[in-house]
Amino acid sequence: MKKLSSLILCIVAVFNLTAQDQTINGKLTVTKQIKWGSTGAIINTDQGASVELRGNGVPYFDFSNDPTTDYDMRLILRNDNLLSFEGGDVKMSNKLSTGQSISWGNTGAIINTDQGASIELRGNGVPYFDFSNDPTTDYDMRLILRNDNLLSFEGGDVKMSNKLSTGQSISWGNTGAIINTDQGASIELRGNGVPYFDFSNDPTTDYDMRLILRDNNTLGVSGGNLAIDGTTKTKEVIVKPNVWSDFVFESDYILPSLEEVERHIKTNGHLKNIPSEKEVFKKGISIGEMNAKLLQKVEELTLYTIQQEKEIKRLKSIEERLDQLEKLIESKK
């Protein structure tokens, strides 16, 4: 009789479990599968802490912060065997590892890798990366592969904290401008217009100094002074000074006497209007100005030479007359 009563109580307990919700305050241990619903859904495990979610329909997990909402986010295995998230974003607090490509969107876009840490970005459209400091902005800067197979940046500047290496030319702008090299550390600057380098200490100034290749194939420097702390080798130097020394040949020019020149040399140790050795070592010289000063001395020397030539001719004339006079006196004896 006691055995029959115990059996009846067990049957009643089983009926109660199937008809009502149950709360388990401790752990629930199931040595086989857990089945529920009418679709043959089961949770199974074959090893370790693995979980196998199976059923006749599409298996998914639903997450919601509101008990009245169907779901805020769903983890679902679609019919195409793609495990996807719906209804929200996925945030990783650690790395995401995948053995194959990462696919997203509806354009066949994938991220793939074939070796090392390489990344292959593919899709039916134009692939790009967008960067923005404002979540309401489409992008502040875009790295995009254009249809002409040019990888370019849009919307901002690129700052390199280390060197930029490229095996071919660097192209920019819309004038066909390129920087190219054919050997060593050489640089070839080319473009449809006039090539130049601009230098400025003020970011608001167009340039303080410009190195430019002019239309007459002359490389010029404009807007500043060029200082070379070393030797300059050139076949020819053309200087355009502001003054020249032909005023020496003007009729109103007062030519210093040689006595004045001698006194100035003895007093100062250099020619008048010519910088001293001390001044040259301290300040250097202006080629155009110095050539003009040297020409002045050459022209003065030319005038001295002309004067001396006239004096020599005059003395020769006197000497000839004296000779004639001596011969006349000799003949009268």
PAPAVEX-545464 format. One record per residue (C-alpha): x, y, z; residue in three letters. Coordinates in nm, 2 decimals, m for minus. Each point is the difference from the previous one (the first is absolute). Example, Ala and Ser with C-alpha at 12.3 -4.5 7.8 and 13.67 -1.06 7.14 Angstrom:
2
{xx = 1.23	yy = m0.45	zz = 0.78	res = ALA};
{xx = 0.14	yy = 0.34	zz = m0.07	res = SER};
! end
This chain:
333
{xx = 0.00	yy = 0.00	zz = 0.00	res = MET};
{xx = 0.29	yy = 0.24	zz = 0.09	res = LYS};
{xx = 0.17	yy = m0.08	zz = m0.33	res = LYS};
{xx = m0.32	yy = 0.08	zz = m0.19	res = LEU};
{xx = m0.04	yy = 0.33	zz = 0.18	res = SER};
{xx = 0.36	yy = 0.10	zz = m0.08	res = SER};
{xx = m0.06	yy = m0.08	zz = m0.37	res = LEU};
{xx = m0.32	yy = 0.21	zz = 0.00	res = ILE};
{xx = 0.19	yy = 0.30	zz = 0.16	res = LEU};
{xx = 0.28	yy = m0.03	zz = m0.27	res = CYS};
{xx = m0.25	yy = 0.00	zz = m0.28	res = ILE};
{xx = m0.17	yy = 0.31	zz = 0.15	res = VAL};
{xx = 0.33	yy = 0.18	zz = 0.03	res = ALA};
{xx = 0.09	yy = m0.07	zz = m0.36	res = VAL};
{xx = m0.34	yy = 0.13	zz = m0.11	res = PHE};
{xx = 0.06	yy = 0.32	zz = 0.21	res = ASN};
{xx = 0.34	yy = 0.05	zz = m0.16	res = LEU};
{xx = m0.14	yy = m0.01	zz = m0.35	res = THR};
{xx = m0.29	yy = 0.22	zz = 0.07	res = ALA};
{xx = 0.16	yy = 0.28	zz = 0.20	res = GLN};
{xx = 0.31	yy = 0.23	zz = 0.00	res = ASP};
{xx = 0.27	yy = m0.11	zz = 0.24	res = GLN};
{xx = 0.27	yy = 0.19	zz = 0.19	res = THR};
{xx = 0.33	yy = m0.17	zz = 0.07	res = ILE};
{xx = 0.20	yy = 0.16	zz = 0.27	res = ASN};
{xx = 0.30	yy = m0.22	zz = m0.05	res = GLY};
{xx = 0.17	yy = m0.15	zz = m0.31	res = LYS};
{xx = m0.19	yy = m0.22	zz = m0.24	res = LEU};
{xx = 0.19	yy = m0.30	zz = m0.12	res = THR};
{xx = m0.11	yy = m0.19	zz = m0.31	res = VAL};
{xx = 0.20	yy = m0.30	zz = m0.11	res = THR};
{xx = m0.17	yy = m0.01	zz = m0.34	res = LYS};
{xx = m0.16	yy = 0.25	zz = m0.24	res = GLN};
{xx = m0.24	yy = 0.29	zz = 0.10	res = ILE};
{xx = m0.31	yy = 0.00	zz = m0.22	res = LYS};
{xx = m0.28	yy = 0.27	zz = m0.02	res = TRP};
{xx = m0.27	yy = 0.13	zz = m0.22	res = GLY};
{xx = m0.16	yy = m0.18	zz = m0.30	res = SER};
{xx = 0.27	yy = 0.03	zz = m0.26	res = THR};
{xx = 0.23	yy = m0.26	zz = 0.13	res = GLY};
{xx = 0.23	yy = 0.26	zz = 0.15	res = ALA};
{xx = 0.28	yy = m0.14	zz = 0.21	res = ILE};
{xx = 0.31	yy = 0.12	zz = 0.18	res = ILE};
{xx = 0.28	yy = m0.26	zz = m0.01	res = ASN};
{xx = 0.37	yy = m0.03	zz = 0.08	res = THR};
{xx = 0.25	yy = m0.25	zz = m0.11	res = ASP};
{xx = 0.31	yy = 0.11	zz = 0.19	res = GLN};
{xx = 0.13	yy = 0.25	zz = 0.25	res = GLY};
{xx = m0.22	yy = 0.30	zz = 0.05	res = ALA};
{xx = m0.11	yy = 0.01	zz = m0.37	res = SER};
{xx = m0.37	yy = 0.07	zz = m0.08	res = VAL};
{xx = m0.18	yy = m0.13	zz = m0.31	res = GLU};
{xx = m0.32	yy = 0.18	zz = m0.08	res = LEU};
{xx = m0.22	yy = m0.20	zz = m0.24	res = ARG};
{xx = m0.35	yy = 0.01	zz = m0.13	res = GLY};
{xx = m0.22	yy = m0.03	zz = m0.31	res = ASN};
{xx = m0.01	yy = 0.37	zz = m0.05	res = GLY};
{xx = 0.27	yy = 0.28	zz = 0.00	res = VAL};
{xx = 0.19	yy = m0.01	zz = 0.34	res = PRO};
{xx = 0.06	yy = 0.33	zz = 0.18	res = TYR};
{xx = 0.06	yy = 0.17	zz = 0.33	res = PHE};
{xx = m0.21	yy = 0.31	zz = 0.09	res = ASP};
{xx = 0.12	yy = 0.27	zz = 0.24	res = PHE};
{xx = m0.22	yy = 0.28	zz = 0.14	res = SER};
{xx = 0.01	yy = 0.26	zz = 0.28	res = ASN};
{xx = m0.38	yy = 0.03	zz = m0.01	res = ASP};
{xx = m0.21	yy = m0.31	zz = 0.08	res = PRO};
{xx = m0.28	yy = 0.14	zz = m0.22	res = THR};
{xx = 0.23	yy = 0.01	zz = m0.31	res = THR};
{xx = 0.05	yy = m0.30	zz = m0.23	res = ASP};
{xx = 0.37	yy = 0.07	zz = m0.01	res = TYR};
{xx = 0.25	yy = 0.29	zz = m0.01	res = ASP};
{xx = 0.27	yy = m0.21	zz = m0.15	res = MET};
{xx = 0.00	yy = m0.34	zz = m0.16	res = ARG};
{xx = 0.28	yy = m0.25	zz = m0.07	res = LEU};
{xx = m0.14	yy = m0.22	zz = m0.28	res = ILE};
{xx = 0.12	yy = m0.27	zz = m0.24	res = LEU};
{xx = m0.15	yy = 0.08	zz = m0.34	res = ARG};
{xx = m0.09	yy = m0.25	zz = m0.27	res = ASN};
{xx = 0.32	yy = 0.09	zz = m0.18	res = ASP};
{xx = 0.20	yy = m0.13	zz = 0.30	res = ASN};
{xx = 0.10	yy = 0.35	zz = 0.10	res = LEU};
{xx = 0.00	yy = 0.08	zz = 0.37	res = LEU};
{xx = m0.11	yy = 0.36	zz = 0.03	res = SER};
{xx = m0.11	yy = 0.27	zz = 0.25	res = PHE};
{xx = m0.32	yy = 0.19	zz = m0.05	res = GLU};
{xx = m0.14	yy = 0.31	zz = 0.17	res = GLY};
{xx = 0.32	yy = 0.15	zz = 0.14	res = GLY};
{xx = 0.37	yy = 0.05	zz = m0.01	res = ASP};
{xx = 0.27	yy = m0.24	zz = 0.12	res = VAL};
{xx = 0.27	yy = 0.14	zz = 0.22	res = LYS};
{xx = 0.32	yy = m0.21	zz = 0.07	res = MET};
{xx = 0.19	yy = 0.06	zz = 0.32	res = SER};
{xx = 0.27	yy = m0.22	zz = m0.13	res = ASN};
{xx = 0.12	yy = m0.12	zz = m0.34	res = LYS};
{xx = m0.22	yy = m0.17	zz = m0.26	res = LEU};
{xx = 0.17	yy = m0.31	zz = m0.17	res = SER};
{xx = m0.13	yy = m0.16	zz = m0.32	res = THR};
{xx = 0.15	yy = m0.26	zz = m0.22	res = GLY};
{xx = m0.17	yy = 0.12	zz = m0.32	res = GLN};
{xx = m0.13	yy = 0.32	zz = m0.15	res = SER};
{xx = m0.23	yy = 0.25	zz = 0.17	res = ILE};
{xx = m0.30	yy = 0.08	zz = m0.21	res = SER};
{xx = m0.26	yy = 0.28	zz = 0.06	res = TRP};
{xx = m0.27	yy = 0.21	zz = m0.18	res = GLY};
{xx = m0.17	yy = m0.10	zz = m0.33	res = ASN};
{xx = 0.28	yy = 0.09	zz = m0.25	res = THR};
{xx = 0.21	yy = m0.31	zz = 0.05	res = GLY};
{xx = 0.24	yy = 0.19	zz = 0.21	res = ALA};
{xx = 0.27	yy = m0.21	zz = 0.18	res = ILE};
{xx = 0.31	yy = 0.05	zz = 0.20	res = ILE};
{xx = 0.25	yy = m0.28	zz = m0.08	res = ASN};
{xx = 0.36	yy = m0.09	zz = 0.08	res = THR};
{xx = 0.23	yy = m0.24	zz = m0.18	res = ASP};
{xx = 0.32	yy = 0.03	zz = 0.22	res = GLN};
{xx = 0.14	yy = 0.16	zz = 0.31	res = GLY};
{xx = m0.20	yy = 0.31	zz = 0.11	res = ALA};
{xx = m0.10	yy = 0.10	zz = m0.36	res = SER};
{xx = m0.35	yy = 0.13	zz = m0.07	res = ILE};
{xx = m0.19	yy = m0.03	zz = m0.32	res = GLU};
{xx = m0.31	yy = 0.23	zz = m0.03	res = LEU};
{xx = m0.23	yy = m0.11	zz = m0.28	res = ARG};
{xx = m0.35	yy = 0.08	zz = m0.12	res = GLY};
{xx = m0.21	yy = 0.07	zz = m0.31	res = ASN};
{xx = 0.03	yy = 0.38	zz = 0.05	res = GLY};
{xx = 0.29	yy = 0.23	zz = 0.08	res = VAL};
{xx = 0.18	yy = m0.12	zz = 0.32	res = PRO};
{xx = 0.09	yy = 0.26	zz = 0.26	res = TYR};
{xx = 0.06	yy = 0.07	zz = 0.37	res = PHE};
{xx = m0.18	yy = 0.29	zz = 0.17	res = ASP};
{xx = 0.14	yy = 0.19	zz = 0.31	res = PHE};
{xx = m0.20	yy = 0.25	zz = 0.21	res = SER};
{xx = 0.04	yy = 0.17	zz = 0.34	res = ASN};
{xx = m0.37	yy = 0.08	zz = m0.01	res = ASP};
{xx = m0.26	yy = m0.29	zz = 0.00	res = PRO};
{xx = m0.25	yy = 0.22	zz = m0.18	res = THR};
{xx = 0.24	yy = 0.07	zz = m0.29	res = THR};
{xx = 0.03	yy = m0.23	zz = m0.30	res = ASP};
{xx = 0.38	yy = 0.03	zz = 0.01	res = TYR};
{xx = 0.27	yy = 0.24	zz = 0.08	res = ASP};
{xx = 0.25	yy = m0.19	zz = m0.21	res = MET};
{xx = m0.03	yy = m0.28	zz = m0.25	res = ARG};
{xx = 0.26	yy = m0.25	zz = m0.14	res = LEU};
{xx = m0.15	yy = m0.11	zz = m0.33	res = ILE};
{xx = 0.10	yy = m0.21	zz = m0.30	res = LEU};
{xx = m0.13	yy = 0.19	zz = m0.30	res = ARG};
{xx = m0.11	yy = m0.16	zz = m0.33	res = ASN};
{xx = 0.33	yy = 0.10	zz = m0.16	res = ASP};
{xx = 0.18	yy = m0.22	zz = 0.26	res = ASN};
{xx = 0.13	yy = 0.30	zz = 0.19	res = LEU};
{xx = 0.00	yy = m0.04	zz = 0.38	res = LEU};
{xx = m0.07	yy = 0.35	zz = 0.13	res = SER};
{xx = m0.09	yy = 0.20	zz = 0.32	res = PHE};
{xx = m0.30	yy = 0.24	zz = 0.00	res = GLU};
{xx = m0.11	yy = 0.26	zz = 0.25	res = GLY};
{xx = 0.32	yy = 0.05	zz = 0.20	res = GLY};
{xx = 0.38	yy = 0.01	zz = 0.00	res = ASP};
{xx = 0.24	yy = m0.29	zz = 0.05	res = VAL};
{xx = 0.27	yy = 0.04	zz = 0.26	res = LYS};
{xx = 0.28	yy = m0.26	zz = 0.01	res = MET};
{xx = 0.18	yy = m0.05	zz = 0.33	res = SER};
{xx = 0.26	yy = m0.21	zz = m0.19	res = ASN};
{xx = 0.12	yy = m0.04	zz = m0.36	res = LYS};
{xx = m0.22	yy = m0.06	zz = m0.30	res = LEU};
{xx = 0.13	yy = m0.26	zz = m0.24	res = SER};
{xx = m0.13	yy = m0.05	zz = m0.36	res = THR};
{xx = 0.14	yy = m0.20	zz = m0.28	res = GLY};
{xx = m0.14	yy = 0.23	zz = m0.27	res = GLN};
{xx = m0.09	yy = 0.37	zz = m0.05	res = SER};
{xx = m0.20	yy = 0.21	zz = 0.25	res = ILE};
{xx = m0.29	yy = 0.18	zz = m0.18	res = SER};
{xx = m0.22	yy = 0.28	zz = 0.13	res = TRP};
{xx = m0.24	yy = 0.27	zz = m0.11	res = GLY};
{xx = m0.17	yy = 0.02	zz = m0.34	res = ASN};
{xx = 0.29	yy = 0.14	zz = m0.21	res = THR};
{xx = 0.18	yy = m0.33	zz = m0.05	res = GLY};
{xx = 0.26	yy = 0.09	zz = 0.26	res = ALA};
{xx = 0.23	yy = m0.29	zz = 0.11	res = ILE};
{xx = 0.31	yy = m0.05	zz = 0.20	res = ILE};
{xx = 0.22	yy = m0.27	zz = m0.15	res = ASN};
{xx = 0.34	yy = m0.14	zz = 0.05	res = THR};
{xx = 0.22	yy = m0.20	zz = m0.24	res = ASP};
{xx = 0.30	yy = m0.08	zz = 0.22	res = GLN};
{xx = 0.15	yy = 0.06	zz = 0.34	res = GLY};
{xx = m0.17	yy = 0.28	zz = 0.19	res = ALA};
{xx = m0.08	yy = 0.20	zz = m0.31	res = SER};
{xx = m0.32	yy = 0.19	zz = m0.03	res = ILE};
{xx = m0.18	yy = 0.08	zz = m0.33	res = GLU};
{xx = m0.27	yy = 0.27	zz = 0.05	res = LEU};
{xx = m0.24	yy = 0.01	zz = m0.30	res = ARG};
{xx = m0.33	yy = 0.15	zz = m0.10	res = GLY};
{xx = m0.20	yy = 0.18	zz = m0.27	res = ASN};
{xx = 0.08	yy = 0.34	zz = 0.15	res = GLY};
{xx = 0.31	yy = 0.16	zz = 0.15	res = VAL};
{xx = 0.16	yy = m0.22	zz = 0.27	res = PRO};
{xx = 0.12	yy = 0.16	zz = 0.32	res = TYR};
{xx = 0.06	yy = m0.05	zz = 0.37	res = PHE};
{xx = m0.14	yy = 0.25	zz = 0.25	res = ASP};
{xx = 0.14	yy = 0.06	zz = 0.35	res = PHE};
{xx = m0.17	yy = 0.20	zz = 0.28	res = SER};
{xx = 0.05	yy = 0.04	zz = 0.37	res = ASN};
{xx = m0.37	yy = 0.13	zz = 0.03	res = ASP};
{xx = m0.28	yy = m0.25	zz = m0.09	res = PRO};
{xx = m0.22	yy = 0.30	zz = m0.10	res = THR};
{xx = 0.25	yy = 0.12	zz = m0.26	res = THR};
{xx = 0.01	yy = m0.13	zz = m0.36	res = ASP};
{xx = 0.38	yy = m0.01	zz = 0.01	res = TYR};
{xx = 0.30	yy = 0.18	zz = 0.15	res = ASP};
{xx = 0.23	yy = m0.15	zz = m0.26	res = MET};
{xx = m0.05	yy = m0.19	zz = m0.32	res = ARG};
{xx = 0.23	yy = m0.22	zz = m0.21	res = LEU};
{xx = m0.15	yy = 0.00	zz = m0.35	res = ILE};
{xx = 0.08	yy = m0.12	zz = m0.35	res = LEU};
{xx = m0.09	yy = 0.29	zz = m0.22	res = ARG};
{xx = m0.14	yy = m0.02	zz = m0.36	res = ASP};
{xx = 0.35	yy = 0.07	zz = m0.14	res = ASN};
{xx = 0.14	yy = m0.31	zz = 0.18	res = ASN};
{xx = 0.16	yy = 0.21	zz = 0.27	res = THR};
{xx = m0.01	yy = m0.12	zz = 0.35	res = LEU};
{xx = m0.06	yy = 0.30	zz = 0.22	res = GLY};
{xx = m0.04	yy = 0.10	zz = 0.36	res = VAL};
{xx = m0.25	yy = 0.27	zz = 0.09	res = SER};
{xx = m0.12	yy = 0.16	zz = 0.32	res = GLY};
{xx = 0.32	yy = m0.04	zz = 0.21	res = GLY};
{xx = 0.37	yy = m0.04	zz = 0.01	res = ASN};
{xx = 0.19	yy = m0.32	zz = m0.08	res = LEU};
{xx = 0.28	yy = m0.10	zz = 0.25	res = ALA};
{xx = 0.25	yy = m0.27	zz = m0.09	res = ILE};
{xx = 0.23	yy = m0.11	zz = 0.27	res = ASP};
{xx = 0.25	yy = m0.17	zz = m0.23	res = GLY};
{xx = 0.14	yy = 0.02	zz = m0.35	res = THR};
{xx = m0.21	yy = 0.08	zz = m0.31	res = THR};
{xx = 0.13	yy = m0.14	zz = m0.33	res = LYS};
{xx = m0.15	yy = 0.14	zz = m0.32	res = THR};
{xx = 0.10	yy = 0.07	zz = m0.36	res = LYS};
{xx = m0.13	yy = 0.35	zz = 0.00	res = GLU};
{xx = m0.16	yy = 0.25	zz = 0.24	res = VAL};
{xx = m0.22	yy = 0.28	zz = m0.12	res = ILE};
{xx = m0.05	yy = 0.29	zz = 0.25	res = VAL};
{xx = m0.22	yy = 0.30	zz = m0.06	res = LYS};
{xx = 0.12	yy = 0.28	zz = 0.23	res = PRO};
{xx = m0.18	yy = 0.32	zz = 0.07	res = ASN};
{xx = 0.30	yy = 0.22	zz = m0.07	res = VAL};
{xx = 0.30	yy = 0.00	zz = m0.24	res = TRP};
{xx = 0.32	yy = 0.21	zz = m0.02	res = SER};
{xx = 0.00	yy = 0.17	zz = m0.33	res = ASP};
{xx = m0.05	yy = 0.33	zz = 0.19	res = PHE};
{xx = 0.38	yy = 0.01	zz = 0.02	res = VAL};
{xx = 0.01	yy = 0.10	zz = m0.37	res = PHE};
{xx = m0.24	yy = 0.28	zz = 0.05	res = GLU};
{xx = 0.15	yy = 0.35	zz = m0.05	res = SER};
{xx = m0.09	yy = 0.12	zz = 0.35	res = ASP};
{xx = 0.16	yy = m0.30	zz = 0.17	res = TYR};
{xx = 0.29	yy = 0.12	zz = 0.22	res = ILE};
{xx = 0.28	yy = m0.26	zz = m0.04	res = LEU};
{xx = 0.21	yy = m0.02	zz = 0.32	res = PRO};
{xx = 0.37	yy = 0.08	zz = m0.04	res = SER};
{xx = 0.24	yy = m0.28	zz = 0.05	res = LEU};
{xx = 0.14	yy = 0.18	zz = 0.30	res = GLU};
{xx = m0.36	yy = m0.01	zz = 0.16	res = GLU};
{xx = m0.01	yy = m0.37	zz = m0.08	res = VAL};
{xx = 0.34	yy = m0.06	zz = 0.16	res = GLU};
{xx = m0.10	yy = 0.19	zz = 0.32	res = ARG};
{xx = m0.33	yy = m0.20	zz = 0.03	res = HIS};
{xx = 0.19	yy = m0.33	zz = m0.03	res = ILE};
{xx = 0.26	yy = 0.10	zz = 0.26	res = LYS};
{xx = m0.27	yy = 0.11	zz = 0.24	res = THR};
{xx = m0.27	yy = m0.27	zz = m0.04	res = ASN};
{xx = 0.18	yy = m0.30	zz = m0.16	res = GLY};
{xx = m0.24	yy = m0.03	zz = m0.29	res = HIS};
{xx = m0.13	yy = 0.19	zz = m0.30	res = LEU};
{xx = m0.27	yy = 0.26	zz = 0.04	res = LYS};
{xx = m0.36	yy = m0.13	zz = m0.03	res = ASN};
{xx = 0.12	yy = m0.36	zz = 0.02	res = ILE};
{xx = m0.09	yy = m0.19	zz = 0.32	res = PRO};
{xx = 0.29	yy = m0.10	zz = 0.23	res = SER};
{xx = 0.10	yy = m0.36	zz = 0.07	res = GLU};
{xx = m0.17	yy = 0.02	zz = 0.34	res = LYS};
{xx = m0.33	yy = 0.12	zz = m0.15	res = GLU};
{xx = 0.01	yy = m0.28	zz = m0.26	res = VAL};
{xx = 0.06	yy = m0.27	zz = 0.25	res = PHE};
{xx = m0.28	yy = 0.13	zz = 0.22	res = LYS};
{xx = m0.27	yy = 0.09	zz = m0.25	res = LYS};
{xx = 0.11	yy = m0.16	zz = m0.32	res = GLY};
{xx = m0.04	yy = 0.17	zz = m0.34	res = ILE};
{xx = m0.27	yy = 0.06	zz = m0.25	res = SER};
{xx = 0.12	yy = m0.13	zz = m0.34	res = ILE};
{xx = m0.19	yy = 0.27	zz = m0.20	res = GLY};
{xx = 0.11	yy = 0.29	zz = 0.23	res = GLU};
{xx = 0.36	yy = m0.13	zz = 0.03	res = MET};
{xx = 0.03	yy = m0.04	zz = m0.38	res = ASN};
{xx = m0.12	yy = 0.36	zz = m0.04	res = ALA};
{xx = 0.26	yy = 0.13	zz = 0.25	res = LYS};
{xx = 0.28	yy = m0.20	zz = m0.17	res = LEU};
{xx = m0.11	yy = 0.13	zz = m0.34	res = LEU};
{xx = 0.02	yy = 0.35	zz = 0.14	res = GLN};
{xx = 0.36	yy = m0.06	zz = 0.10	res = LYS};
{xx = 0.07	yy = m0.15	zz = m0.34	res = VAL};
{xx = m0.15	yy = 0.30	zz = m0.18	res = GLU};
{xx = 0.20	yy = 0.24	zz = 0.23	res = GLU};
{xx = 0.32	yy = m0.20	zz = m0.08	res = LEU};
{xx = m0.09	yy = 0.03	zz = m0.37	res = THR};
{xx = m0.03	yy = 0.38	zz = 0.04	res = LEU};
{xx = 0.34	yy = 0.01	zz = 0.19	res = TYR};
{xx = 0.15	yy = m0.21	zz = m0.28	res = THR};
{xx = m0.13	yy = 0.24	zz = m0.27	res = ILE};
{xx = 0.14	yy = 0.30	zz = 0.20	res = GLN};
{xx = 0.33	yy = m0.17	zz = 0.04	res = GLN};
{xx = 0.01	yy = m0.09	zz = m0.37	res = GLU};
{xx = m0.06	yy = 0.36	zz = m0.09	res = LYS};
{xx = 0.27	yy = 0.11	zz = 0.24	res = GLU};
{xx = 0.25	yy = m0.26	zz = m0.15	res = ILE};
{xx = m0.07	yy = 0.13	zz = m0.35	res = LYS};
{xx = 0.05	yy = 0.36	zz = 0.12	res = ARG};
{xx = 0.33	yy = m0.09	zz = 0.16	res = LEU};
{xx = 0.11	yy = m0.19	zz = m0.31	res = LYS};
{xx = m0.08	yy = 0.31	zz = m0.20	res = SER};
{xx = 0.21	yy = 0.21	zz = 0.23	res = ILE};
{xx = 0.28	yy = m0.25	zz = m0.01	res = GLU};
{xx = 0.00	yy = 0.00	zz = m0.38	res = GLU};
{xx = 0.02	yy = 0.38	zz = 0.00	res = ARG};
{xx = 0.29	yy = m0.01	zz = 0.24	res = LEU};
{xx = 0.18	yy = m0.24	zz = m0.21	res = ASP};
{xx = m0.04	yy = 0.22	zz = m0.31	res = GLN};
{xx = 0.11	yy = 0.30	zz = 0.21	res = LEU};
{xx = 0.32	yy = m0.19	zz = 0.11	res = GLU};
{xx = 0.08	yy = m0.10	zz = m0.36	res = LYS};
{xx = m0.04	yy = 0.36	zz = m0.11	res = LEU};
{xx = 0.23	yy = 0.12	zz = 0.27	res = ILE};
{xx = 0.26	yy = m0.26	zz = m0.10	res = GLU};
{xx = m0.02	yy = 0.10	zz = m0.36	res = SER};
{xx = 0.08	yy = 0.36	zz = 0.09	res = LYS};
{xx = 0.32	yy = m0.07	zz = 0.18	res = LYS};
! end
